[in-house]
Amino acid sequence: MNVNFFEWLRDGVRQSVLLGVGDAIEQIGTPADNDELHPNVAALFHSDNKTTKSTRSGAGGRKRLGKSLKDMDTMPAKK
């Protein structure tokens, strides 16, 4: 028997999530078998594709969260 705390924790979380999903499916039920989407959901998908392309290409670019290796090399050593 393997008594590893993190493995035990992962197994407990996995079991809780699966039981929670099972309970949610019991209460909510499964979707109908028709292939038609609700018009509001279809509009959300269509508008989502258009907005993600425009918001990703921003002039600001990617924000750096820390120092790069180049910055670390050019910094004077602290005494």
C-alpha positions in Angstrom: 0.0 0.0 0.0 1.4 3.4 -1.0 0.9 6.0 1.7 1.7 9.2 -0.1 -0.1 12.3 1.1 -0.3 14.0 -2.3 -1.5 10.9 -4.1 -4.1 10.4 -1.4 -5.2 14.0 -1.9 -5.4 13.7 -5.7 -7.5 10.6 -5.4 -9.8 12.3 -3.0 -10.2 15.3 -5.2 -10.7 13.1 -8.3 -13.4 11.1 -6.5 -15.2 14.2 -5.2 -15.2 15.8 -8.7 -16.6 12.6 -10.3 -19.3 12.3 -7.6 -20.2 16.0 -8.0 -20.6 15.6 -11.8 -22.7 12.5 -11.3 -24.9 14.3 -8.8 -25.3 17.3 -11.2 -26.2 15.1 -14.1 -28.9 13.4 -11.9 -30.4 16.8 -10.9 -30.1 18.6 -14.2 -30.6 15.7 -16.6 -29.0 15.1 -20.0 -29.7 17.4 -23.0 -32.2 16.4 -25.6 -31.0 14.4 -28.6 -31.8 17.1 -31.2 -29.0 18.7 -33.1 -30.4 22.2 -33.0 -28.8 24.8 -30.8 -30.8 27.4 -29.0 -30.5 30.7 -31.1 -28.9 32.6 -28.2 -26.2 29.9 -27.8 -25.5 29.9 -31.5 -25.2 33.7 -31.5 -22.8 33.5 -28.6 -20.5 31.2 -30.5 -20.6 33.4 -33.6 -19.9 36.6 -31.7 -17.2 34.9 -29.6 -15.1 33.9 -32.7 -15.2 37.5 -34.0 -14.2 39.1 -30.7 -11.3 36.8 -29.8 -9.4 37.5 -33.0 -9.7 41.3 -32.5 -8.8 41.3 -28.8 -5.7 39.0 -29.2 -4.0 41.3 -31.7 -3.5 44.3 -29.5 -0.9 47.0 -29.9 0.3 46.5 -26.3 1.6 43.0 -27.0 2.5 40.6 -24.2 3.1 41.9 -20.7 6.2 40.6 -19.1 5.8 39.5 -15.5 9.4 39.2 -14.5 13.0 39.7 -15.4 14.6 37.9 -18.3 18.0 36.3 -18.2 19.4 39.2 -20.2 18.1 41.6 -17.5 19.8 39.5 -14.8 23.1 39.5 -16.7 23.2 43.3 -17.2 22.3 44.1 -13.5 25.3 45.0 -11.3 26.0 42.5 -8.5 24.8 43.5 -5.1 27.4 43.6 -2.3 
